[in-house]
């Protein structure tokens, strides 16, 4: 099989796409069918071996495979990021320190933005526990998951952590408006957790 030149291939593609028998075929289906035919022609040329055309065809096939692999990797990265930011996730896309979350919470509270202030205060609690290695830094963690894990490390606060998680979910996903009292309660919890020490690995003695 002789190698197909670029102009000849383009002409064949145009004639193929304009063929009346394919008039009702969706464009994407036609493009996909032609692409697969093109790849098949390249493989046939590469299988011939020994000619410059076969070498070029093999190189083109390799480039196509690399491009497909790159697209798959890109899609997987995007999927991973979306999963990390899935509904219910505690943190947003940008990683902040506990101190930065507290600063944001205090600023929002000063502006009367209680819902956002409550969210940032619980994020401050979560990040502080991560920074102190009391909970794992798990991407996509939910508020309930945080409360459960932190409650095992700090059992004296387990009930308050669960209540804080419910407050976060209520204002974030339940349509419950944030109020100052909820924010003050969460701020108090944050301050007391910062001063508390975890239970030793062997449990209470």
Number of C-alpha atoms within 10 A of each C-alpha: 11 10 17 16 10 9 9 10 13 12 12 14 17 11 11 15 18 12 10 10 9 13 11 8 11 9 12 9 11 17 14 11 13 16 13 12 13 15 16 13 16 22 16 17 22 23 14 14 13 9 13 12 19 21 17 15 24 19 14 16 17 12 12 13 12 12 12 12 12 12 12 12 12 12 12 12 12 12 12 14 14 13 13 19 17 15 12 16 17 25 23 12 10 5 10 14 15 21 13 15 23 22 16 18 26 20 14 17 21 11 10 14 17 23 24 20 30 29 26 26 27 29 26 25 26 26 24 21 21 18 14 11 10 20 20 16 14 11 14 21 18 18 24 20 16 24 24 18 16 23 20 16 20 19 16 14 18 17 13 16 27 19 16 25 22 16 24 30 20 15 18 19 11 11 10 13 13 21 16 15 10 17 26 16 14 25 21 11 18 22 11 12 18 12 7 12 11 16 15 10 7 6 10 6 5
